[in-house]
């Protein structure tokens, strides 16, 4: 697996963990945790899509 795919796999794992954090916060009844999980998920997705575009422009994907 090349470096670009490894980086994208890390982003995917981070997104999964952020989505799991939302579910855990719902179960725990934490409003702040739900909001923080949603923000974290959005930030991770935006960063991953920017990185994917950058890697595609460099010809690594």
C-alpha positions in Angstrom: 0.0 0.0 0.0 1.5 3.3 -1.0 1.7 6.3 1.3 -1.2 8.2 -0.1 -3.6 5.3 0.5 -2.3 4.9 4.0 -3.0 8.5 4.7 -6.5 8.2 3.4 -7.0 5.1 5.5 -6.0 7.1 8.6 -8.6 9.8 7.7 -11.3 7.1 7.2 -10.5 5.6 10.6 -10.6 9.0 12.2 -14.0 9.7 10.6 -15.4 6.4 11.9 -14.2 7.1 15.4 -15.8 10.6 15.3 -19.1 9.1 14.1 -18.9 6.5 16.9 -18.3 9.4 19.4 -21.6 10.9 18.3 -23.4 7.7 19.0 -21.7 7.3 22.4 -22.6 10.9 23.3 -26.3 10.2 22.3 -26.3 7.2 24.6 -24.7 9.1 27.4 -27.0 12.1 27.0 -24.3 14.6 26.5 -25.3 17.5 24.3 -21.8 19.0 24.2 -20.4 15.6 23.1 -22.9 15.3 20.3 -22.0 18.8 19.1 -18.3 18.1 19.4 -18.7 14.8 17.5 -20.6 16.5 14.7 -18.0 19.3 14.4 -15.1 16.7 14.5 -16.7 14.6 11.8 -17.2 17.7 9.5 -13.6 18.8 10.0 -12.2 15.4 9.3 -14.3 15.0 6.2 -13.3 18.4 4.9 -9.6 17.8 5.6 -9.7 14.4 4.0 -11.4 15.7 0.8 -8.8 18.5 0.5 -6.0 16.0 1.0 -7.5 13.7 -1.6 -7.7 16.5 -4.1 -4.1 17.4 -3.4 -2.9 13.9 -3.8 -4.9 13.4 -7.0 -3.3 16.6 -8.4 0.1 15.2 -7.6 -0.7 12.0 -9.3 -0.4 9.8 -6.2 -4.0 8.4 -6.3 
